[in-house]
Amino acid sequence: MIAKRLLLLSCCAPCSCGVIQYLSQKGQFFSVLFYNPNIRPFEEYKKRLEENKRVCERYKVPFIELEYNPEKWDEAVCGLENEPERGKRCAVCFALRLQRTCQYAKENGFDAVTSVLGVSRYKNLDQVNCAGEKASEVTGIPYLSIDWRRNGLEIVRQSLVKELNLYKQSYCGCKPRYEK
């Protein structure tokens, strides 16, 4: 058991499915939190939301959706629109999302937070973990820096994506960031 009550921040079902299955099989009490104000357009957000819900229903895991506030995300990354993948915009995006996740965890009795934001090979796990650790310092909620790509979980994840026929997006969420 990792924590008594764990909150898992999920960006999408393809990144989180292997972790959800793993934690479920280990008997870990956890909930999945969907807080992704970076995803554009709204139709894309809804697709990813529904796929996350579907995976959680399969494993009987509580699912929490926080507010969709792309305007707050726009404010946070203003001036960083042309940053490359893994650049400063990603660091700010991770910080915003993990801060809100840790805040929610604190307000709702969770003991720790972890995320799958670094599961994709297109993301920098060190950036994610740094943002999580800073959010932890501010809120007092432990952030668990776990590399969910290791110990065979990447193979499990890829297998589940096929088995469950999960919708796989072609961008992290912010690429078409000015589409409403």
Disulfide bonds with the S-S distance in Angstrom:
none
